[in-house]
């Protein structure tokens, strides 16, 4: 995946987050798809194209597969427009995204077979995430044919997307990225990825099927998901987070790990009626997704801008992007707290934090700022 495309996908995601959080459209189904279909989906597909060659020790992605996240972004925008104006078109758009997911899945499997000495176990988290996406999109395509089951399929689709596609991708990446950002050796990361994938997949399927058909199954899935989550929270080196300070990506990634645990607890509360579905989606955004995206991108963007060995210019740009990292985390968590208290405009702190980070990213890539980083 080219560096310019990855940077563009990060910017697109931040713009989508700001618009979705800012209430661009009052209908929940529209702003949710603005956040996830436009913001999250293309970014994840693009990130996979970057990480898979690293996990398989093969050549960087090239050729027509590079168009997958770009076309996915276009389909995401069209989906948002269709949901607002012409919902009958959505199943056809879902079918196109299914094709894109199939292309990327086949490409990953091909790279797995080319891996020197075997693929890193993180690859299988990405494959599982894509299979969850395919199942979720199948549910969308089926809704037009079996309309009587539309509410069931909608819940199945929602949970497979959030916990399966987003959750498996994010947790698999976070478990590898955390030690790297903390600058600590962690050979247990590969063991975690090998052992915990089955728990995470079973938990996700239980939650999705339970939400669709039999709620007690969702409770079982939520409890199972706690096991890999508690494991990842327990391995965060909080002494290193404190040593690196609040102006570092480590603070945001640690907050994302803890946030995922809090979201699962809120999900269990949702299962007994204490937390609404809309509130739970907001909590997922504020406690997990936004800290993860801002933290990970502040660390990775310099590497994507200048592939290769780390230099002073990488450090300079990282310092620019990581600035106010702790403040952003506090803003995201504040929005989560205000959401739980059902206070109006609870999203405002998060919107301000996202917009300020977007400004930092744009400034860091301006020619003058970039030249200063290159000569530092």
C-alpha positions as CSV (number, residue, x, y, z in Angstrom):
1,X,0.0,0.0,0.0
2,X,1.5,3.4,-1.0
3,X,2.3,5.9,1.7
4,X,0.1,8.6,0.1
5,X,-2.9,6.3,0.0
6,X,-2.6,5.3,3.6
7,X,-2.2,8.9,4.7
8,X,-5.3,9.7,2.6
9,X,-7.3,6.9,4.2
10,X,-6.4,8.2,7.7
11,X,-7.5,11.7,6.7
12,X,-10.7,10.3,5.2
13,X,-11.4,8.4,8.5
14,X,-10.8,11.5,10.6
15,X,-13.1,13.6,8.4
16,X,-15.8,10.9,8.5
17,X,-15.5,10.7,12.3
18,X,-15.8,14.4,12.7
19,X,-18.9,14.6,10.4
20,X,-20.5,11.5,12.0
21,X,-19.9,12.7,15.6
22,X,-21.0,16.2,14.7
23,X,-24.5,15.0,13.7
24,X,-24.3,15.5,10.0
25,X,-27.5,13.4,9.7
26,X,-30.1,12.7,12.4
27,X,-30.8,9.1,11.4
28,X,-28.7,6.7,13.4
29,X,-28.3,4.3,10.4
30,X,-26.8,7.1,8.3
31,X,-24.3,8.5,10.8
32,X,-23.2,5.0,11.8
33,X,-22.4,4.1,8.2
34,X,-20.7,7.4,7.8
35,X,-18.4,6.5,10.7
36,X,-17.9,2.8,9.8
37,X,-18.5,2.4,6.1
38,X,-16.6,5.6,5.1
39,X,-14.2,5.9,8.0
40,X,-13.4,2.5,9.3
41,X,-13.8,0.0,6.4
42,X,-11.4,1.6,3.9
43,X,-8.8,2.3,6.6
44,X,-8.8,-1.3,7.8
45,X,-8.6,-2.7,4.3
46,X,-5.7,-0.3,3.5
47,X,-3.9,-1.1,6.8
48,X,-4.2,-4.8,6.0
49,X,-2.5,-4.3,2.7
50,X,0.4,-2.6,4.6
51,X,0.7,-5.1,7.5
52,X,0.2,-8.4,5.6
53,X,3.6,-8.1,3.7
54,X,5.2,-7.4,7.1
55,X,3.6,-10.4,8.7
56,X,4.5,-12.7,5.8
57,X,7.9,-11.2,5.0
58,X,6.9,-10.7,1.4
59,X,7.1,-7.8,-1.1
60,X,4.8,-4.8,-0.5
61,X,1.3,-4.9,-2.0
62,X,1.2,-3.9,-5.6
63,X,-1.1,-4.1,-8.6
64,X,-4.9,-4.0,-8.7
65,X,-5.4,-5.0,-5.1
66,X,-4.3,-1.5,-4.1
67,X,-7.6,-0.3,-5.5
68,X,-9.6,-2.3,-3.0
69,X,-9.7,0.3,-0.1
70,X,-10.2,3.1,-2.7
71,X,-13.2,1.5,-4.2
72,X,-14.4,0.6,-0.7
73,X,-14.3,4.2,0.3
74,X,-16.4,5.1,-2.7
75,X,-18.9,2.4,-1.9
76,X,-19.0,3.7,1.7
77,X,-19.9,7.2,0.5
78,X,-22.5,5.8,-1.9
79,X,-24.0,3.7,1.0
80,X,-24.4,6.7,3.2
81,X,-26.1,8.6,0.3
82,X,-28.3,5.6,-0.5
83,X,-29.4,5.1,3.1
84,X,-30.5,8.8,3.2
85,X,-32.2,8.9,-0.2
86,X,-32.7,5.4,-1.7
87,X,-32.3,2.5,0.8
88,X,-33.3,-0.1,-1.8
89,X,-29.9,0.3,-3.5
90,X,-28.0,-0.7,-0.3
91,X,-28.0,-4.5,-0.9
92,X,-26.4,-4.0,-4.3
93,X,-23.7,-1.8,-2.8
94,X,-23.2,-4.5,-0.1
95,X,-22.6,-7.1,-2.9
96,X,-19.9,-4.9,-4.4
97,X,-18.2,-4.6,-1.0
98,X,-18.4,-8.4,-0.6
99,X,-16.5,-8.7,-3.9
100,X,-13.8,-6.4,-2.6
101,X,-13.6,-8.3,0.7
102,X,-13.3,-11.6,-1.3
103,X,-10.4,-10.1,-3.4
104,X,-8.5,-9.0,-0.3
105,X,-9.1,-12.3,1.5
106,X,-7.8,-14.3,-1.5
107,X,-4.8,-12.0,-1.7
108,X,-4.0,-12.5,2.0
109,X,-4.3,-16.3,1.6
110,X,-2.0,-16.1,-1.3
111,X,0.6,-14.1,0.7
112,X,0.2,-16.6,3.5
113,X,1.3,-19.4,1.2
114,X,4.3,-17.3,0.1
115,X,5.4,-16.6,3.7
116,X,9.0,-17.4,4.4
117,X,9.1,-19.7,7.5
118,X,5.3,-19.5,8.0
119,X,3.1,-16.5,8.5
120,X,2.8,-14.5,11.7
121,X,-0.3,-15.5,13.7
122,X,-1.6,-12.0,13.4
123,X,-2.5,-12.8,9.8
124,X,-5.2,-15.2,10.9
125,X,-6.9,-12.4,12.9
126,X,-7.2,-10.4,9.7
127,X,-8.6,-13.4,7.8
128,X,-11.1,-14.0,10.6
129,X,-12.1,-10.4,10.5
130,X,-12.6,-10.4,6.8
131,X,-14.8,-13.6,7.1
132,X,-16.9,-11.8,9.7
133,X,-17.3,-8.8,7.3
134,X,-18.4,-11.2,4.5
135,X,-21.0,-12.8,6.8
136,X,-22.2,-9.3,7.9
137,X,-22.5,-8.2,4.2
138,X,-24.3,-11.4,3.3
139,X,-26.9,-10.5,6.0
140,X,-27.4,-7.2,4.2
141,X,-27.8,-8.8,0.8
142,X,-30.3,-11.3,2.2
143,X,-32.6,-8.7,3.8
144,X,-34.2,-7.8,0.5
145,X,-35.0,-11.5,-0.2
146,X,-36.3,-12.4,3.3
147,X,-37.8,-9.2,4.6
148,X,-39.6,-10.8,7.4
149,X,-36.2,-11.5,9.0
150,X,-34.8,-8.0,8.4
151,X,-34.6,-7.0,12.1
152,X,-32.8,-10.3,12.9
153,X,-30.4,-9.8,10.0
154,X,-29.8,-6.2,10.9
155,X,-28.7,-7.1,14.4
156,X,-26.5,-9.9,13.1
157,X,-24.9,-7.6,10.6
158,X,-24.2,-4.9,13.2
159,X,-22.6,-7.1,15.8
160,X,-20.5,-9.0,13.3
161,X,-19.2,-5.7,11.9
162,X,-18.4,-4.1,15.2
163,X,-17.1,-7.1,17.2
164,X,-15.9,-9.2,14.3
165,X,-14.5,-7.1,11.5
166,X,-13.5,-4.1,13.6
167,X,-12.9,-5.9,16.9
168,X,-10.7,-8.8,15.6
169,X,-8.7,-6.5,13.3
170,X,-8.2,-3.9,16.0
171,X,-7.3,-6.3,18.9
172,X,-5.0,-8.3,16.7
173,X,-3.2,-5.2,15.6
174,X,-3.1,-3.6,19.1
175,X,-1.5,-6.7,20.6
176,X,1.4,-6.4,18.2
177,X,1.6,-2.6,18.1
178,X,1.5,-2.0,21.9
179,X,5.0,-3.5,22.7
180,X,6.4,-1.7,19.6
181,X,5.1,1.7,20.8
182,X,6.2,1.0,24.3
183,X,9.7,-0.1,23.1
184,X,9.7,-3.3,25.0
185,X,10.4,-6.9,24.0
186,X,7.3,-9.1,24.2
187,X,7.7,-12.6,22.7
188,X,4.3,-13.5,24.3
189,X,2.5,-11.5,21.7
190,X,2.7,-14.3,19.1
191,X,1.5,-16.8,21.8
192,X,-1.4,-14.6,22.6
193,X,-2.4,-14.3,18.9
194,X,-2.3,-18.0,18.4
195,X,-4.2,-19.0,21.6
196,X,-6.8,-16.2,21.8
197,X,-8.1,-16.1,18.3
198,X,-10.5,-19.0,18.8
199,X,-11.9,-17.4,22.0
200,X,-12.5,-14.1,20.2
201,X,-14.1,-15.7,17.1
202,X,-16.4,-18.0,19.2
203,X,-17.3,-15.0,21.4
204,X,-18.1,-12.8,18.4
205,X,-20.3,-15.5,16.8
206,X,-22.2,-16.1,20.0
207,X,-22.8,-12.4,20.5
208,X,-24.0,-11.9,16.9
209,X,-26.2,-15.0,16.9
210,X,-27.5,-14.2,20.3
211,X,-28.4,-10.6,19.4
212,X,-30.2,-11.8,16.4
213,X,-32.1,-14.8,17.8
214,X,-31.5,-15.8,21.5
215,X,-30.1,-13.1,23.9
216,X,-28.6,-15.5,26.5
217,X,-26.1,-16.6,23.9
218,X,-24.9,-13.0,23.7
219,X,-24.2,-13.0,27.4
220,X,-22.1,-16.1,27.0
221,X,-20.2,-14.5,24.1
222,X,-19.6,-11.3,26.1
223,X,-18.1,-13.3,29.0
224,X,-15.9,-15.3,26.6
225,X,-14.6,-12.0,25.0
226,X,-13.5,-10.9,28.4
227,X,-10.8,-13.5,28.5
228,X,-8.7,-12.3,25.6
229,X,-9.5,-8.7,26.6
230,X,-8.3,-9.1,30.2
231,X,-5.1,-10.7,28.8
232,X,-4.3,-7.8,26.6
233,X,-5.1,-5.3,29.4
234,X,-2.8,-7.2,31.8
235,X,0.2,-7.1,29.5
236,X,0.2,-3.3,29.1
237,X,3.3,-2.0,30.7
238,X,1.8,0.9,32.6
239,X,5.1,1.8,34.1
240,X,6.4,2.4,30.5
241,X,3.2,4.4,29.7
242,X,4.0,6.7,32.6
243,X,7.6,6.9,31.7
244,X,6.8,7.9,28.1
245,X,4.3,10.4,29.3
246,X,0.9,11.7,28.2
247,X,2.5,13.3,25.0
248,X,3.0,9.8,23.5
249,X,1.0,7.3,21.5
250,X,1.4,4.8,24.3
251,X,-1.2,6.7,26.4
252,X,-3.8,6.5,23.6
253,X,-3.2,2.8,22.9
254,X,-3.3,1.8,26.6
255,X,-6.5,3.8,26.8
256,X,-7.9,1.9,23.8
257,X,-7.0,-1.5,25.5
258,X,-8.8,-0.5,28.7
259,X,-11.6,1.1,26.6
260,X,-12.3,-2.3,24.9
261,X,-12.8,-3.9,28.3
262,X,-15.1,-1.1,29.4
263,X,-17.1,-1.5,26.1
264,X,-17.5,-5.2,26.8
265,X,-18.8,-4.5,30.3
266,X,-21.2,-2.0,28.9
267,X,-22.3,-4.6,26.4
268,X,-23.2,-6.9,29.2
269,X,-25.1,-4.1,30.8
270,X,-26.9,-3.6,27.5
271,X,-27.9,-7.2,27.6
272,X,-30.0,-6.6,30.7
273,X,-31.4,-3.3,29.5
274,X,-29.2,-0.8,31.5
275,X,-27.5,0.6,28.4
276,X,-29.2,1.4,25.1
277,X,-27.9,0.2,21.8
278,X,-27.1,3.8,20.6
279,X,-25.2,4.5,23.8
280,X,-23.2,1.3,23.4
281,X,-22.1,2.4,19.9
282,X,-21.1,5.8,21.2
283,X,-19.0,4.1,23.9
284,X,-17.3,1.9,21.3
285,X,-16.3,5.1,19.4
286,X,-15.2,7.2,22.4
287,X,-13.5,4.5,24.6
288,X,-11.9,2.3,21.9
289,X,-12.0,3.4,18.3
290,X,-10.9,7.0,18.5
291,X,-8.1,6.4,21.0
292,X,-6.9,3.5,18.8
293,X,-7.0,5.4,15.5
294,X,-5.4,8.5,16.8
295,X,-2.7,6.7,18.8
296,X,-1.8,4.2,16.1
297,X,-1.7,6.7,13.3
298,X,0.4,9.2,15.3
299,X,3.0,6.4,15.6
300,X,2.7,4.9,12.1
301,X,2.1,7.9,9.8
302,X,5.8,8.9,9.9
303,X,6.8,5.4,9.0
304,X,4.3,5.4,6.1
305,X,5.6,8.8,4.9
306,X,9.2,7.6,4.9
307,X,9.4,3.8,4.7
308,X,12.6,2.2,6.0
309,X,14.9,2.7,9.0
310,X,13.8,5.2,11.6
311,X,15.6,8.5,11.5
312,X,15.4,11.9,13.2
313,X,12.7,13.1,10.7
314,X,10.5,10.2,11.9
315,X,11.0,11.2,15.5
316,X,10.3,14.8,14.7
317,X,7.0,14.1,12.9
318,X,6.0,11.6,15.6
319,X,6.5,14.3,18.2
320,X,4.3,16.6,16.2
321,X,1.5,14.1,15.8
322,X,1.7,12.7,19.4
323,X,1.4,16.2,20.9
324,X,-1.7,16.5,23.1
325,X,-2.3,12.7,22.9
326,X,-3.2,12.5,26.6
327,X,-5.6,15.5,26.2
328,X,-7.3,13.8,23.3
329,X,-7.8,10.6,25.4
330,X,-9.3,12.7,28.2
331,X,-11.7,14.3,25.7
332,X,-12.8,11.0,24.3
333,X,-13.4,9.5,27.8
334,X,-15.2,12.7,28.8
335,X,-17.5,12.3,25.9
336,X,-18.1,8.7,27.0
337,X,-19.0,9.8,30.5
338,X,-21.3,12.5,29.3
339,X,-23.0,10.0,27.0
340,X,-23.6,7.6,29.9
341,X,-25.2,10.5,31.8
342,X,-27.3,11.3,28.7
343,X,-26.1,14.9,28.6
344,X,-26.9,16.8,25.4
345,X,-23.9,17.5,23.1
346,X,-21.9,14.7,24.7
347,X,-20.0,14.3,21.5
348,X,-18.5,17.8,21.5
349,X,-15.3,17.1,23.4
350,X,-14.6,14.2,21.0
351,X,-15.4,16.3,17.9
352,X,-13.0,19.0,19.1
353,X,-10.3,16.4,19.8
354,X,-10.7,14.7,16.4
355,X,-10.6,18.1,14.5
356,X,-7.5,19.2,16.4
357,X,-5.8,16.0,15.5
358,X,-6.8,16.3,11.9
359,X,-5.3,19.7,11.9
360,X,-2.1,18.3,13.3
361,X,-1.9,15.6,10.6
362,X,-2.5,18.1,7.8
363,X,0.1,20.5,9.2
364,X,2.6,17.7,9.6
365,X,2.3,16.9,5.9
366,X,2.5,20.5,4.7
367,X,5.7,21.1,2.7
368,X,7.2,23.5,5.2
369,X,6.6,21.2,8.2
370,X,7.7,18.2,6.2
371,X,10.9,19.9,5.1
372,X,11.7,20.8,8.7
373,X,11.3,17.2,9.7
374,X,13.5,16.1,6.8
375,X,16.3,18.4,7.8
376,X,16.1,17.8,11.6
